[in-house]
Amino acid sequence: MNTAPAIRHYTADHAAVMREELLDLHDAVYEGSGDPLAARDAFAPFLDHWLAAENFACTAARAPNGTLAGYAYGAPLTSRTSWWDGLIPPLDAAAAAENGTRTFALSELLVGREWRGTGTARRLHDALLHGRPESRVTLLTPVDHSKVVQMYRSWGYERVGECVPFAGAPRLVAMLRS
């Protein structure tokens, strides 16, 4: 792996064409994890939700042989978002107010096992956010993934609370970077 994966930007229409490939990589990464929300039939509706989001953005990394090495995607939070609902401790009303242009939600950042530790995750993240008009970025990650939480902290994110966004979800750390 002497050559870094090539990163490209995709709109929702282009990413939708890659839907099965995105799901295949997700399956490979989470294979054997035991996470019930990682199963393809559980994850696919989340992917479809984000693909339908207004101003969806995606970056994908392709290995030199053309296989998908990783991807990142998200969209701005709308004024109707429930993203901050149930956060402990709760954000004050001003910090939680959204208008569709204030906060970009990084929904997924995923890198194939063979590309971990190569800087691919950071490159996908930075390419996705480069030039975004929103003034801040938020993400959720499982509380028990301390290495991932620390990685995001090293990238400038701050922990703002914890939540369980829906029934059956694990406890997640909410992080924010301004």
C-alpha positions in Angstrom: 0.0 0.0 0.0 2.5 2.6 -1.1 -0.1 4.6 -3.0 -2.8 6.5 -1.0 -6.4 6.1 -2.1 -7.8 8.7 -4.4 -10.5 10.8 -2.8 -13.5 12.2 -4.8 -16.6 14.2 -3.8 -20.1 12.9 -4.5 -23.5 14.4 -4.5 -26.5 12.4 -3.3 -27.3 11.3 -6.8 -23.8 10.0 -7.4 -23.6 8.4 -4.0 -27.0 6.7 -4.5 -25.5 5.0 -7.6 -22.8 3.6 -5.2 -25.3 2.6 -2.5 -24.6 -1.1 -2.7 -20.9 -0.6 -2.7 -21.2 1.7 0.4 -23.3 -1.0 2.1 -20.8 -3.7 1.1 -17.9 -1.8 2.7 -20.0 -1.2 5.8 -20.7 -4.9 6.0 -17.0 -5.8 5.7 -15.9 -3.3 8.4 -18.6 -4.3 10.9 -18.5 -8.1 10.2 -18.4 -10.0 13.4 -18.8 -6.9 15.5 -22.0 -8.2 17.2 -23.5 -4.7 16.8 -27.2 -5.2 15.9 -27.4 -1.8 14.3 -24.5 -2.7 12.0 -26.4 -5.4 10.1 -27.1 -4.4 6.5 -30.8 -4.3 6.9 -30.5 -2.1 10.0 -27.9 0.3 8.5 -29.4 0.7 5.0 -32.3 2.9 6.2 -29.8 5.2 7.9 -27.9 5.5 4.7 -31.1 6.1 2.7 -32.1 8.8 5.2 -28.9 10.7 4.7 -28.9 10.2 0.9 -32.3 12.0 0.9 -31.1 14.9 3.1 -30.9 18.3 1.6 -27.3 19.3 0.7 -26.0 15.8 1.4 -22.2 15.5 0.7 -20.0 12.5 0.5 -16.3 11.8 0.0 -15.1 8.3 -1.0 -11.6 6.9 -1.2 -10.7 4.4 -3.9 -7.6 2.2 -3.6 -5.3 2.0 -6.6 -7.1 -1.2 -7.8 -10.4 0.7 -7.8 -12.0 -0.9 -4.7 -13.7 1.4 -2.2 -11.3 2.0 0.7 -13.5 4.3 2.8 -16.1 7.0 2.8 -17.5 9.9 4.8 -20.9 11.6 4.5 -23.3 13.9 6.1 -25.5 17.0 5.7 -26.4 20.2 7.4 -28.8 20.0 10.3 -32.2 21.6 9.4 -34.4 23.7 11.7 -36.5 20.6 12.2 -33.6 18.5 13.5 -33.9 16.3 16.6 -30.1 15.9 16.7 -29.7 17.7 20.0 -32.8 16.2 21.7 -32.1 14.1 24.7 -28.5 15.3 25.0 -27.2 15.1 28.6 -26.3 17.6 29.7 -28.7 19.5 27.4 -27.3 22.3 25.2 -28.8 25.7 25.9 -31.4 26.8 23.4 -29.0 29.2 21.5 -26.4 26.5 21.0 -29.0 24.0 19.8 -30.8 26.3 17.4 -30.4 25.2 13.8 -31.3 26.8 10.5 -30.0 24.5 7.8 -26.7 26.5 7.4 -25.2 26.5 10.9 -24.1 22.9 11.6 -22.9 20.1 9.3 -23.6 16.7 10.8 -20.9 14.1 10.0 -23.0 11.0 9.9 -20.5 8.4 8.8 -16.8 8.0 8.5 -15.7 4.5 7.6 -12.4 3.1 6.4 -11.7 -0.5 5.4 -9.5 -2.5 7.7 -6.5 -2.6 5.3 -6.5 1.2 5.1 -6.6 2.0 8.8 -3.6 3.8 10.2 -2.7 5.3 6.8 -4.3 8.7 7.2 -7.2 7.8 5.0 -9.8 8.6 7.6 -8.4 12.1 8.2 -8.1 12.7 4.4 -11.8 11.7 3.9 -12.9 13.9 6.8 -10.9 16.9 5.7 -12.0 16.6 2.1 -15.6 16.3 3.1 -15.5 19.5 5.2 -13.2 21.6 3.1 -15.0 24.7 1.9 -18.2 23.9 3.7 -20.2 27.0 4.5 -21.4 25.8 8.0 -19.6 27.3 11.0 -19.4 24.1 12.9 -19.5 20.3 12.6 -21.1 17.7 14.9 -20.9 13.9 15.1 -22.0 11.1 17.3 -19.8 8.1 18.2 -20.3 5.3 20.7 -19.2 6.0 24.2 -17.2 2.8 24.4 -15.1 3.6 21.4 -12.5 5.6 23.3 -9.9 5.4 20.6 -12.3 7.0 18.1 -13.4 9.6 20.6 -9.7 10.5 21.2 -9.1 10.6 17.5 -11.9 13.2 17.0 -10.6 15.2 20.0 -7.2 15.3 18.3 -9.0 16.7 15.2 -10.4 19.6 17.3 -13.8 18.2 18.4 -15.1 18.7 21.9 -17.4 16.4 23.8 -20.7 18.3 24.5 -22.7 15.5 26.0 -24.1 12.0 25.6 -27.4 10.7 24.2 -29.3 7.6 23.1 -31.0 9.0 19.9 -33.5 6.2 19.4 -34.7 3.0 21.0 -32.1 0.3 20.6 -29.2 2.7 19.9 -26.1 2.6 22.1 -25.1 5.5 24.3 -23.3 8.0 22.0 -20.9 10.8 22.7 -22.0 14.0 20.9 -19.0 16.0 19.7 -18.8 19.5 18.2 -16.1 21.4 16.4 -16.4 25.1 15.6 
